[in-house]
């Protein structure tokens, strides 16, 4: 598995979870002295010409980073992540996805977490410039503003158990 696909939990120096990054970024943090490894992935190693290193699973920053309120940016990637890469009308995950305004902009709908959802092209075209009620297409779940813990918990379903004590501590 390439370094870009391996995920690493990044903790603040106080062991508070900050983010999830790819292994390449985590290795850079380690080699630059900005982080120390907390746990390693026992089956994976990173090889150089002359030596090998265990693949980190969790790293801790050496200097405390003061983080203001963790607000999730409203962008396409985060909408797809919030909706688990699933069309919110038909539930399919195997088709290319678009972003749909639940209440169309031409009808006063805004660009907000509560009005944007993922939809496959077929459903987005079918709904068109109608409200969900007019199109008889209700979303599978109401769109909400996510928080950082929601995103980290989505990732924990696919990672090892060594992350869970840090993510569910508070």
C-alpha positions in Angstrom: 0.0 0.0 0.0 1.5 3.4 -1.0 2.4 5.9 1.7 -0.4 8.3 0.5 -3.1 5.7 1.2 -1.9 4.7 4.7 -3.5 6.9 7.4 -1.8 8.1 10.6 -3.5 9.7 13.6 -1.7 12.9 14.7 -1.9 13.8 18.4 -1.1 17.2 20.0 1.7 17.1 22.6 -1.1 16.7 25.1 -2.3 13.5 23.4 -5.4 15.2 22.1 -6.3 14.1 18.6 -5.7 16.8 16.0 -6.1 15.2 12.6 -5.6 12.2 10.4 -2.9 12.5 7.7 -1.3 10.2 5.2 1.8 8.2 6.2 4.1 10.3 3.9 3.2 13.5 5.9 3.7 11.6 9.2 7.1 10.4 8.1 8.1 13.9 7.2 7.0 15.1 10.7 9.1 12.3 12.3 12.3 13.0 10.2 12.0 16.7 10.8 11.8 16.2 14.5 8.3 17.8 14.8 6.7 14.5 16.0 7.6 11.3 17.8 6.0 7.9 17.1 3.4 6.7 19.7 2.6 3.3 18.0 3.7 1.5 14.9 2.0 -0.7 12.5 3.7 -4.1 13.1 3.2 -5.5 9.6 4.4 -2.5 7.7 7.9 -1.0 7.3 9.4 1.9 5.4 12.6 1.0 3.6 15.4 3.2 2.5 18.6 2.2 0.7 20.4 1.4 3.9 17.8 0.8 6.6 14.1 0.3 7.4 11.7 1.9 9.9 8.4 0.7 11.3 5.4 2.4 9.7 3.8 4.8 12.3 0.2 4.4 13.2 0.0 7.3 15.7 2.4 10.2 16.0 2.5 12.9 18.7 3.7 16.4 18.0 6.7 17.5 20.1 5.4 21.1 20.5 1.9 21.9 21.7 -0.2 23.4 18.9 -2.9 25.8 20.0 -5.9 25.0 17.9 -8.8 27.4 17.7 -12.3 26.1 17.4 -12.1 23.3 14.9 -14.5 24.4 12.2 -14.8 22.1 9.2 -14.5 23.9 5.8 -17.4 23.8 3.5 -16.1 22.2 0.3 -16.8 19.4 -2.1 -14.4 17.0 -0.5 -15.9 17.5 3.0 -19.5 17.2 1.7 -18.6 13.9 0.1 -16.9 12.7 3.3 -19.9 13.7 5.4 -22.2 11.8 3.2 -19.9 8.8 3.0 -19.5 9.1 -0.8 -23.1 8.0 -1.2 -25.9 9.5 -3.3 -28.4 10.9 -0.8 -31.3 10.1 -3.1 -30.8 6.6 -4.4 -28.1 5.4 -1.9 -25.6 4.2 -4.6 -21.9 4.5 -4.0 -20.6 3.1 -7.4 -21.5 6.1 -9.6 -19.7 9.5 -10.1 -21.1 12.0 -7.6 -22.1 15.6 -7.8 -23.1 18.2 -5.3 -26.8 19.1 -5.2 -28.6 22.0 -3.6 -31.6 20.5 -1.7 -33.4 23.8 -2.2 -32.2 25.1 -5.6 -30.4 28.4 -5.6 -33.0 29.7 -8.0 -35.6 29.1 -5.3 -33.6 30.9 -2.6 -31.4 28.0 -1.5 -28.0 28.9 -0.1 -24.5 27.5 -0.2 -24.5 25.9 3.3 -23.9 22.6 5.0 -27.7 22.3 5.6 -28.5 22.7 1.9 -25.8 20.7 0.1 -25.7 17.0 -0.4 -24.1 14.4 -2.6 -26.1 13.0 -5.5 -25.3 10.9 -8.5 -25.7 12.6 -11.9 -28.8 10.6 -12.7 -30.6 11.7 -9.5 -29.3 15.3 -9.7 -30.6 15.6 -13.3 -33.9 13.9 -12.4 -34.4 16.4 -9.4 -33.4 19.3 -11.6 -34.6 22.7 -10.4 -37.2 21.3 -8.1 -37.5 21.0 -4.3 -37.3 17.4 -3.0 -41.1 17.5 -2.3 -41.9 18.6 -5.9 -39.5 15.9 -7.3 -40.8 13.3 -4.8 -37.1 12.6 -3.9 -36.4 12.9 -0.2 -32.8 12.7 0.9 -31.8 9.6 2.9 -30.8 11.8 5.8 -31.0 15.5 6.6 -27.8 17.4 5.8 -26.1 18.8 8.9 -23.0 20.8 9.7 -20.4 18.2 10.7 -17.8 18.6 13.5 -14.2 17.3 13.5 -15.1 14.4 15.8 -17.7 13.1 13.3 -15.0 12.9 10.6 -12.5 11.2 12.9 -15.1 8.7 13.9 -15.9 7.9 10.3 -12.2 7.1 9.8 -12.0 4.8 12.9 -14.3 2.2 11.3 -11.4 1.3 8.9 -8.4 1.6 11.1 -6.7 -0.4 13.9 -8.0 -0.5 17.4 -4.9 1.5 18.7 -6.5 4.8 17.6 -9.8 4.3 19.6 -8.5 5.2 23.1 -7.3 8.6 21.8 -10.4 9.4 19.8 -12.9 8.4 22.4 -11.0 9.7 25.5 -13.0 12.9 25.9 
